[in-house]
Amino acid sequence: MTDSSSGPASTIDARVVSMALVAFVIGSLYLRQIVHWQHAALFLVGGVLGLVLYHAAFGFTSAWRVLISDRRGAGVRGQMLMLAVACVLFFPVLGSGTPVFTDTVRGNVNPIGVSVAVGAFLFGLGMQLGGGCASGTLFTVGGGNSRMVVTLGGFIVGSVVGAAHAPWWQSLPELEAVSLVESFGPGVALVISLTAFGAIAGGTIIVERHRHGRRLPGPAPVRHGLARVMSGPWPLVAGAVGLAVANFATLALAGRPWGVTSGFALWGSKAAATIGFEPAAWTYWSSPARHASLVGNVFEDTTSVMNFGILLGALMASGLAGRFKPVWSLSGRSLGAAIGGGLLLGYGARLAYGCNIGAYFSGVASGSLHGWFWLVAAFAGSMVGTQLRPKFGMIVERTPCPTP
């Protein structure tokens, strides 16, 4: 077998794969026993998400950065395909209001306001300094990236502080939540959304050709057949479709789309309660559902369970690829960027009603204008973050301009 990044690959790491499989079996049986079969199924859906994210190297952070710095748009085009498939699946269900395996179904539709603008901008900035987004942080940690453990720690702390401050930010001026599905019906909403996705994808091709003289081809596969399916790397198309289908499975099983960062706020707030803080007194945790999750078993929280699944799915994928080899090697500047980026990610996500998954992916897939506004503000933050990366010793990808 060959490695997706550097020639010949190590053989499959059977110990890592076996460990992940055992954890999936035990975890799903435990969740089936203490909660419900749907909870166990969502745990496994999280595992699929982690596997897809790792094998397809499907990133939001790097995709935005290379478009900003080098005008390469394949990653963003992959995101547009992901959103298009998700909208095709989501809109009919959301339009009819007919749940699949739950009593109710709802999309991630939230207001647009000052808190979203500030929070999404901070999140975009944190993406580039921290080196990952919400899903990216989870799957790289699961895959053995030691630096991202630091980012995840900062992410959790920032989420706690953001949870404490979010009610004030969200009391600032904002517009009513708008759903394209509710406003225009699923058919028209789908036409509007697909047109927007096509325009963005077409725009990336135009700037790519202007910068490089042509639309750049993707990397040639280094594995083929079953070896590629098992150990990756997968094409972006497979990642885009896989994530969209898994998000729809989440909607069907949980009655709402995929989210990530509320789990971080929960983990951090539970930890804060053990050292003397009183998060139960914060406005953020005052609603019955949130309060129940704060005082309850973390394994009863859907988002947390899916996050655990993502970690294990990425662990399994790294074992299948023979690439689970954690190494701790961080300069002082890189460490500072990981901590600061994580804090910005966590804080920004709570202000903006979500992250690149809950607000952007699931928001746009739900027909929410909030998701589109989040994209613009977070992309602006990523532009600033991309400029700051070299100051922390972090690369910004650029290829030489073609000579005339």
N, C-alpha and C positions, 0 to 999 in steps of 0.2 A: 504494500500500500504506500501511497505517497501523502505527504503532509500538505495541507491546504495553503500553507504559507511559505514553506521553505524546502521544497524538494521532497526527498524520501521521508515518509512518516514512520513513527514508531508503530508497532503492532497495537491492536486493541488492548487496552488496559483492563483485563478481566476483573481485577479486584475492584476497581472504581465502578465499573458497570454493575457488578454483582451487588456492591454496597448500595447503589442507587435503586436497583430493582427490589432488594429486600426492604428498603425504606418505603418504597411505593406500596408494596404489598401490605406491610404492617400499618402504614399510615392510612391507606384506604379502608382497611378492615376496622381500624380504630374509629375513624370518622363515621363509617357506616353504623357502628355500634352506638356511639355517643350522640350523634346528631341525626343524619339522614343519608340515604343513598345518594341524593343530589350533591351533598357536601363532599362525599367521597369522589363522586364523578368530577366535581369542580377541581379537586386536588389533582386528579389525573389530567384534566384539561390544562392546569397550570404546568404540569410536566411536559405536555405537548408543546406549549408555548415556549418553555425553556429550551427544548430540543430544537424547535424551529429557529428561534432567535440565534442559538449558537451555530447550528449547521449552516444557516443562510447568512450568518454574520450581519443580520438585519439591524442596522443602526439608524438612529435619528440624528445623533450628535455628529458623527463623521460625515453623514450624507449632507447635512447642512453646511458643515465646514468646508468640504471640498467644492461645493457649489459656490460658496462665498469667496474662497481663496483661489480656486483653480478653474471655476466655471464647469466642473464636471457634474452632470446632473443625473447619472444613472440611479443613485440612491434615492433622490427625490422622486424620480419617475416611478421607482418601486413603491414609494409611499402613496403616490396617486393611484396606482393599480390596487394597492391594498384597500384604500378608502373606497374606490369604485366598487370592488367586490363586496365590501362590507355594506355599503349603501343599498346595493341590489338585494342583499339578504335582509337587512334591517328594516327598510322602509315599509314593505308590505305588512310586516308583523306589527310595527309601531303604528302604522296607519289604521289597521283593523283593531288594535288594542287587544288582540287575542293572544293570551299567553300560551306557552308550549307545555312546560312542566311545572308552572307555578300558578298562583292565584291571580297575580297581576303582572303586567309588563310595563316598563317605562324606560325612556331613553335618558341620557345624560344631557339635560337641557338646563342651562344656567344663565343668569343675567350677565350683561356686559357693563363694566364700570371701571372706576379708578383702580379698585383692588385687582381686577383682572389684568389691566394694563401694567401695573407695577409688578404683580406677582409673576406674570408670564415673562416679562422682560428679565426679571431676576433669575427665573428658571433657565431661560435661554443663555444667560451669562454663565450661570452655574454649570450648565451642560458642558461648555467648552473648557472651563477650568477644572471641573471635577473629572472630566473624561468620559462622561456617560449621562444618559437620561435615566428615567425611572426603571424601565424595562432593561436598559443596557447595563445599569449598575447591578441589577439582580443576576442577569445571565452571565456577566463576566465574573462576578463573585463566585457563582456556582461553578464556573469553569476554571477557577483557580487563580484569578487575577488578584494578587495581594494588594496592589495599590487601591483597587476599587473597594476593598474592605474598609479602608480609611474613608473613602467617599461615602460609602453606605453609613458609616458611623456618623459622619457630619450630616448626612441626609436625615437620619432619624432625629438627631438633636434639633436641626433646623425645623423639622416637622412639628416638634413639640412646641418650640417657641412660636411658630406660625399658628398653631392651634390656639395658643393663648392670645395672640394678637388678631387673629382673623376676624372676629366679630366687629372690632373697631374699623378695620379696613373695609369690611363689607357693608358698614353703615354709611360709607361715603357714597356720593352720587353714582347711580347706576340705572341702566335701562331695564325694562321688563325683559324676561327671558323670551326668546323667539325661536319657535320650531318651524322649519320649512315644511315639515310633514303636516303639522297641524294647520299652518297658514295656507298651503297650496294643495294639499293632498299628496299622497306618496308618488303618483306618476309625475306630476309637474316638479315636485321637489327632486326627484331622481334626475330629470332632464337638466335642471339647474345645476345640480351637483356634478353630474358627469361632464357637463360643459366646462365647469370651473376646473375640474381635474385635468381635462384635455388641454385647456389653455395653459395651465401651469406646466404640464409635461412638455407641451410644444415650446413654451418659453425657455425651458432648460435646454432643449435641443438647439434653439437659436443662439443662445449665449455660448453653448459648448462649441458650436461650429465657428462662431466668431472668434473665440479664443484659440481653438486648436485646428481650425480649418476643416474639421469633419466631426461627425458624431463618433466618439471613441468607442471601440468595441470593448466588451467585457473581458475579464480574464479567461483564458482557455482552461477548461476543466483539467485537473490533474488526476482525477479518478473517473471511472466510468462504471455504468451498470450498478450492480448491487453494492459494490464497494463504495460508490459515491452516495447511494441512498443511506447506507449504514454510517459512514464516517465523514461525509461531506467533502468539500464544501458544496452546498446547494446553490442553485442560481437564485437571483433576487426574486424572480417570478414565483418560484416555489415558496419562498419566505413570505411574499406579499399575500398569496392566496392562502397559505397555511395560517397566518395570523388572522386574516379576515374570517375564515371559517371557525377558528378557535374562539374568536370574540363572539361570533354568532352563537356558538355552543354555550358560551357564558350567559348570553342573553336568554337563551332557551332554558337553561338550568337554574339561573339565579333570578331571572325576571328583570335584570338590568345588565348593562354592558360591563366590560372588563375595566377594572381600576387597579391601581397599585399603591399610591402614596398614603391613602387613609390608613392602610396597615402599618406604615412606618410611624404615623402619628400615634396610633394605638400602642405599638410596642414601646415607643419612647415615653408615652404618658404613664403606662403601667410601671415602667422602670422609675420614672420620676416620683410616683406615689410611694415607692419603696424607700426613697431617701428623704422623705419629709415634705415633698410638695403635695398640693391638693388639687390635681387636675379635675376631680369630680365637681369642684366648685366653679370651674371655668364655664363660660357661656357656651363654648364650642361643644362641650360634652353634656349639655343640659337636655337635649332632646331625648325622648325615651329610648330610641334605637341606639343612639351613640352611648348613652349612659349604660345601657345593658351590655354593650360590647366592652366598655371600660371595666366594669366590675365582673364580667363573666370570664369564661375560659377562652383564651386566645384562639383555640382550635375551633371554636364556634363561630369565629369571624370569617366570613367568606373571603374577603380580600386577603387576609393573612394566610389562609389555607392555600389560596392560589399562589401567593408569593413563595410559600414553602415549596410548592410544586415546581415553580419556575427554577428555583435554586437546584432542586434535585434533577430536573430535566436537563439543565445545562451541565450539571455534574456528569450525568450519564453520557451526554453528547461528547463532552471532553474526553471521557474514558473511551468511547467508541472511536474517537479520532486519535487516541494515543497521545493527548496533549495536556493531560492534567499534571502539571509540574509546577506547583506554586513556588515562587522565588521572591524573597523580600529584598528589594533593591530600590530605594527611594532617596533622591537628593533632598536637601532641605527645602528647596524651592518647589519641587514636585509635591512634597508632603504638604506644604502650605497651600498649594493650589487644590489638592485633594480635599483638605479640610474645609477651606473656604468655599470651594465649589459645592461640596455636599451641603453645607449650611444654606447656601443660596438656593439650591434645588429644593430642599425641604421647606424652607420658609416661603419661597415663591409658589410652590404647589398649593399650599394651604390658602394663600391669598387669592389664587386664581381659580378656585374650585376644581383643582386637579392638575395633572401633569401632561406629558406628551401622550400618555395613554388615556387617562380618564377624561381630560379636557379636549385634547386634539383628536386622537384616533376615535375614541368612543363618542366624543361630542359631535364631530363632523358626521360620523356614521349614524348619529341620532337625529341629524338635521338641524343641530343647534348652531345659531349664528355665533354663539359664544366660542365654539370650537374654531371657527375661522378667525375671529378676533384674537384668540389665544395664539394661533399660528403666526399672525403678523407681529404681535408684540414679542413673542419668544424668538422669532427669527431675527428681529432687531437686536435683542440681547445677545444672540449668538454671533452677530456681526461684531459687536464690541468684544465679546469673549475671544473670538478668533484673533483679533488684534492684540489682545493681552497675553495670549498663550506663550509667545517667545520670551516674555519677561520672566516666565516661570520655568524656562528651559524645556518647553513642550513644543512639539513639531507643528507646523502648519504646512499641509501638503501642497506643493506646487510643482508643475512640470514645465520645462522650458517652452517658450513660445516657438512655434515652427518658424524656421528661417524662410524668407521670401525666395 
